[in-house]
């Protein structure tokens, strides 16, 4: 539905995203785990569950360039560094 609304034609079957999902998760963890360790060293650890949810969501937005290329700017606005600074 997203591709139809944006006027795009998908180049592969949507099921391919589920096939490559483990590879994407591994790549995300390779980025997220060291980044989270660095962020906890530089900033305070989130004390409330809402803060942790907000920061966790920002890590998921690192994949927006892959899933929704037209919304790449969300990654710049809501990234883990900006979220930590905002919460602090």
C-alpha positions as semicolon CSV with decimal commas, in nm:
position;residue;x (nm);y (nm);z (nm)
1;X;0,000;0,000;0,000
2;X;0,289;0,235;0,076
3;X;0,441;0,189;-0,267
4;X;0,107;0,246;-0,437
5;X;0,045;0,563;-0,235
6;X;0,391;0,698;-0,323
7;X;0,356;0,597;-0,687
8;X;0,641;0,343;-0,672
9;X;0,667;0,005;-0,838
10;X;0,831;-0,255;-0,610
11;X;1,131;-0,427;-0,767
12;X;1,102;-0,746;-0,562
13;X;0,844;-0,940;-0,369
14;X;0,756;-0,800;-0,024
15;X;0,843;-1,138;0,126
16;X;1,211;-1,068;0,051
17;X;1,214;-0,816;0,337
18;X;1,131;-1,099;0,578
19;X;1,399;-1,318;0,420
20;X;1,668;-1,055;0,479
21;X;1,537;-0,949;0,821
22;X;1,792;-1,155;1,022
23;X;2,076;-0,999;0,822
24;X;1,937;-0,651;0,887
25;X;1,902;-0,721;1,260
26;X;2,262;-0,839;1,282
27;X;2,381;-0,525;1,104
28;X;2,165;-0,310;1,334
29;X;2,304;-0,478;1,646
30;X;2,660;-0,427;1,521
31;X;2,585;-0,055;1,511
32;X;2,353;-0,027;1,811
33;X;2,547;-0,213;2,081
34;X;2,870;-0,008;2,058
35;X;2,670;0,312;2,011
36;X;2,459;0,239;2,318
37;X;2,771;0,167;2,524
38;X;2,921;0,498;2,415
39;X;2,598;0,685;2,484
40;X;2,574;0,540;2,834
41;X;2,932;0,651;2,901
42;X;2,868;1,005;2,774
43;X;2,512;1,056;2,897
44;X;2,316;0,927;3,191
45;X;2,128;0,600;3,168
46;X;1,753;0,646;3,111
47;X;1,572;0,627;3,443
48;X;1,213;0,593;3,325
49;X;1,056;0,337;3,095
50;X;0,925;0,616;2,870
51;X;1,278;0,748;2,823
52;X;1,409;0,400;2,740
53;X;1,124;0,346;2,493
54;X;1,196;0,681;2,326
55;X;1,565;0,599;2,288
56;X;1,493;0,245;2,169
57;X;1,259;0,378;1,906
58;X;1,530;0,612;1,783
59;X;1,755;0,311;1,720
60;X;1,480;0,152;1,513
61;X;1,458;0,470;1,308
62;X;1,813;0,404;1,189
63;X;1,650;0,162;0,944
64;X;1,412;0,418;0,796
65;X;1,646;0,488;0,503
66;X;1,618;0,123;0,402
67;X;1,247;0,066;0,457
68;X;1,112;0,407;0,357
69;X;1,373;0,594;0,152
70;X;1,161;0,908;0,108
71;X;1,152;0,961;0,485
72;X;1,529;0,951;0,540
73;X;1,514;1,290;0,713
74;X;1,346;1,127;1,016
75;X;1,677;0,959;1,090
76;X;1,845;1,298;1,118
77;X;1,577;1,450;1,341
78;X;1,525;1,153;1,574
79;X;1,852;0,969;1,618
80;X;1,997;0,827;1,941
81;X;2,231;1,121;2,001
82;X;1,957;1,381;1,964
83;X;1,719;1,177;2,180
84;X;1,976;1,145;2,460
85;X;2,045;1,517;2,445
86;X;1,671;1,594;2,447
87;X;1,603;1,368;2,748
88;X;1,899;1,505;2,941
